[in-house]
Amino acid sequence: MAIIIEVVTPSGRLLDRQRFEQNYITVGRAYDNQLILSDTSIDPHHLSIIISDNEIIVNDMNSVNGVRLNHQLLAKNHNIKSGDELIIGKTHIRVFAHNHSVPEAVNLSGQDRLVNYFSNGWLALGLLLLLSSFIILEIWAASIDEFRLRDYVEPVFIIDFFVIAYALFWGVIGKLIKHYMSFIAQFCLIAIYLIVTYCLDFFYGVLLFNTLNFMLVTVIAIILDIIVLAALLWLNLDISTYLNDKKKLVVSLLISFGLILLTMYTEVIDRTEFNAAPYLVEKILPPVFRIASGENIDDFVKDSQDIYSHEPGSD
């Protein structure tokens, strides 16, 4: 015979589980109990639990606050079923017999397998090196000055520090809520997100280079950035919290909408307001990135004549 006790929150989340290889235990704050609880509203010797054959008997040991089942005070020597939840003081416990049946194992979901895959230190190191390479390459491509090591080290250090801080933030939340930090998985997720954003920025540049349509590229960028950031936040919440899928989706989308629209608001407003100077595409890419068909000089000059033939007030 054995008695299994689970300490749970009022919402049913498991805090602790203990197995006692005997058919009689006492519960309370005193150190001679088999199950010792620190809740000050629990008596030194609050209750005893006896398991015999297929019966579990709970006995209130004249406690101040009593023992409750389904919010009803129990009399002494009360029979309960395996799995029943008792309230003693402010603490919730579930009592199980050793032969209590449990459901069959469920298959790991796609995100569970993904988290297991990301919980790999070597993968995290590889992603960190890849992210650092992207940063260095971007600085080198935009630099017109002579080489200075400081120009490369500082941005890499700042981004890497942000990745560590972000992963630590979600890790602490996971530790507080799920009692599991999952730092490496969170580290891999934010590193992948930043690598994807670097790739998307390059894609936006190629798209703008070919379309010369700032508003079109801006709309596409807003949509894709919201989707990518929402996916990151959804996975962060999935790893570190107990929110259901609907709540995770709502929270991640709301935060993504707010952050992306806020960062792009100023830039979009500046482009849409009247400016005497025309907006020109500032980045010129190599011809290999040109997808749109070009126009020869003669046709361009011929088409440009229409600009000078336009008379004011003719519209």
URPE-V911787 format. One line per field, one symbol per residue. ss: DSSP state (~ for helix, > for strand, _ for the rest). phi: phi as a letter, one per 40 degrees, with the letter a starting at -180 (. if undefined). burial: # if it has 16 or more other ideal C-beta (glycine too) atoms within 10 Angstrom, else .. A space follows every 50 residues. Layout:
ss = ???
phi = ???
burial = ???
This chain:
ss = __>>>>>>_____>>>>>>>___>>>>>______>>__________>>>> >>__>>>>>>______>>>__>>____>>>____>>>>__>>>>>>>___ _________~~~~~~~~~__~~~~~~~~~~~~~~~~~~~~~~______~~ ~~~~~~~~~~~~~~~~~~~~~~~~~~~~____~~~~~~~~~~~~~~~~~~ ~~~~~~~~~~~__~~~~~~~~~~~~~~~~~~~~~~~~~~~____~~~~~~ ~~~~~~~~~~~~~~~~~~~~~~______________~~~_______~~~~ ~~~~~~~~~______
phi = .abbbbcbcdcgccbabbbbcababbbiccccccbbbcdccbcdbcabbb bafbbbbbbccfccbgbbbfgbccccfbcbcchcbbbbgbbbbbbbccbc cbcccccccccccccccccbcccccccccccccccccccccccbcccbdc ccccccccccccdcccccdccccccccbgacfccccccccccdccccccc cccccccccccfbccccccccccccccccccccccdcccbbbccdccccc ccccccdcccccccdcccccccccaccccbccbbccdcccbcccbccccc ccccccccccbdgcc
burial = ..######...........#..#.#####...###.#....##.###### #....#.###..#.#####....#...#.#.#..#####.#######... .............##..##...##..##..##.##............... .#...#..#...#..##..##.##......##############.###.. ...##.###.......##.###.###.##############.#....#.. ###.##...#........................................ ...............
